[in-house]
Amino acid sequence: MISLREIEDARERIKGSAIRTPLIRLNVDDAPAQIYLKLENLQPIGSFKIRGAANAIAQMSPETLAKGVVTASAGNMAQGVAFAARRLGIPCTVIAPETAPQTKIDAIERLGGRVIKAPFDDWWRAFQERAFPGVEGAFVHAFDDPAVMAGNGTIALEIIEDLPDVDAIIVPWGGGGLACGIAAGMRELKPNCKIFAAEVSTAAPLGPSLKAGSPQTVEFQPTFVDGIGAKTVFLSMLELAQKLLDGSLVATLDQVAAALRLIATRNRVIAEGAAATAVATALVGKAGAGKIVCIVSGGNIDFNKLCEILTM
């Protein structure tokens, strides 16, 4: 379990890398709740991932970092690790799934990262083994790492400072590092605040895993919601979720697309599919009433896909 002290220490470490992002009200009057948007899409890499990556790498020794860093990511964590690596002048290698959008691949390469595309199962194995054949470097895990989760948890500090009477927080669930990091902080800051994971129906293993009490495998369908979703969950992350979260809320692809359009038209905010998933669940009332914060986890959506969704 990540402590509040570790999260507070992480906030000091990541100053100069991550910014304090705004918390704004979603401009919708007829929603079932007062919905707020935590705009992590405004981070320098367009995603919250810079927080965890910067905190993890800041705690590694020069000797550990001598051969560079490696991560497995669909795009956003890769950008966070590449951003931190470039600041340190060390090489970065990214293992990406073959389904990763070209927009995110291009962004990784702009930051100096070397991308190796792999079949989904090989990519997922890199998460499990924390390594990839033939690639050297210190592995930075995208979610199952206390330092990464502590960095992500700094979002909780900002939310409680900006909206002390928050009733619930909805967090996109990819591997669980964002949800569990934020929840760990909130359990000490405001224990009665509900924390929900948000999943998309085409790749939602957390809900059935929580129900069964063990990791479950579900059918995975690649979609424009590419920042979250997998075939299963890590046992370690499920165990944290069981202690920290109040459940998983699932949105359909149509609901996510509608939320993405609403965020763009009402608040002029560009959100990627994962971020819109959290908002979608709030808009249909799955998190209840009151003041609800949705984590807009990133804005790195392919512009062609964004235009297609906006004109649907």
Number of C-alpha atoms within 10 A of each C-alpha: 13 19 15 21 11 17 28 16 14 26 21 12 19 21 13 8 18 25 15 15 17 14 19 14 15 19 15 15 9 8 14 16 19 20 23 22 24 22 25 28 23 22 21 15 25 22 26 29 30 30 33 33 32 27 28 24 24 16 12 11 9 12 9 14 17 12 15 19 24 27 29 29 23 24 27 25 27 34 32 28 32 32 24 24 24 14 10 14 11 17 18 29 26 28 26 26 21 14 14 19 19 13 14 19 22 15 18 26 17 13 20 19 25 18 21 16 18 17 13 16 10 15 21 20 14 21 22 13 9 16 21 20 6 5 15 14 19 21 25 24 25 27 25 19 16 21 27 27 33 32 32 31 31 25 25 22 17 16 20 15 9 13 14 11 14 19 19 22 28 28 29 30 30 25 22 24 29 30 29 33 31 28 33 28 29 24 19 11 15 16 13 12 17 20 28 27 27 33 29 29 18 20 23 29 25 34 18 16 21 18 13 10 13 15 22 19 16 17 12 15 14 13 14 19 22 21 26 22 26 24 19 21 22 18 14 11 19 22 14 19 24 15 13 23 21 16 19 26 25 23 23 15 18 12 19 28 22 20 24 25 23 20 21 15 13 11 15 10 19 24 27 28 28 30 34 32 38 32 31 29 27 29 22 15 12 15 25 15 15 14 18 26 28 28 28 31 31 25 24 25 22 15 12 10 12 20 11 10 16 15 7 8
